[in-house]
């Protein structure tokens, strides 16, 4: 027996909020990036739940594309972080403040 | 306990997600992310999305977290102070996350999402359905995704070239 839809949506919302919290409070670029991935996966959980309760599988197919884009995004993002580390010798966002003043 | 599997998996996923946010060491955070993804794959199984659970473990837990760990090791960020922010920033972060959570939960409650029942489809038919959808309705998006992966691959190659190799950015 599957649990009701609202419990899945609330769990997805909670995971999304935790990822959002991590993006806001952490200072390490890699941890921020991991929290972004967490938010993405939380959204896919809601999509899969909605598609199961609607009887259509278009949401599931959409999750396919989300996972593909996420894989490409991680590759490009980590390459950017490595290039940033090479240029600045740090990945802490509070020390990357060239555009601040 | 009626939904014991769901409750244990969701509590585990939430605890591991908090571990990603709160762990001082980035390697521990990546491990928590791995466990959280495994729990979410379990929830996908409970929603009868077996193929997506498999792909989530393969792509995310396999490739993405391994890539994260690789970069963490490469940049050697074991030291440093992860908790260098003011109490005001922490407070603002918790308030913002709480507001977001409240808003999203209100949508679930006011929309009466709990009333519906899952629409069943026979087990094992979904793989054929995916193939049918991907090669008919979603043909163009599949092609665009392939092109996107190609562009991302080229972009990573350009980004990871050293500055001394040529005139490219690095």
Interface residues (C-beta under 8 A of the other chain):
Chain A: X1 X2 X3 X4 X5 X6 X7 X8 X9 X10 X11 X12 X13 X14 X15 X16 X17 X18 X19 X20 X21 X22 X24 X25 X26 X27 X28 X30 X31 X33 X34 X35 X37 X38 X41 X44 X45 X48 X49 X51 X52 X53 X54 X55 X57 X58 X60 X61 X63 X64 X65 X67 X68 X69 X70 X71 X72 X73 X74 X75 X76 X78 X79 X80 X81 X82 X83 X85 X86 X87 X91 X92 X94
Chain B: X2 X3 X6 X10 X13 X14 X17 X18 X20 X21 X26 X29 X30 X33 X36 X37 X40 X43 X44 X46 X47 X48 X49 X51 X52 X55 X56 X59 X60 X63 X64 X67 X68 X71 X72 X74 X75 X77 X80 X82 X84 X85 X89 X90 X92 X93 X94 X96 X97 X98 X100 X101 X104 X105 X107 X108 X109 X113 X114 X116 X117 X118 X119 X121 X126 X129 X130 X133 X134 X137 X138 X141 X145 X148 X149 X152 X153 X155 X156 X159 X160 X169 X170
